[in-house]
Amino acid sequence: MKVKFTFNLQEEEIQHLADSTETLLFDHVQWLKNIHQIIICDLPDDNQLIQNDQQCSFGRWYFAEKIRP
């Protein structure tokens, strides 16, 4: 059975969604850069940062959406 999802979004809502997504992805890239810097530069581990992929805004958003029914 195919399920068809249809959303009627106004231009403002689409722009807000795009802006929010851009901000979330920017934050996630910053988190990744921090991880890469630790690994590449052989810096002392920041276990909380490394182990918690929910640290950045993107991770918090992603996991909040993922657990919704």
Helices and strands as residue ranges (DSSP letters): H 11-40, H 47-51, H 57-66
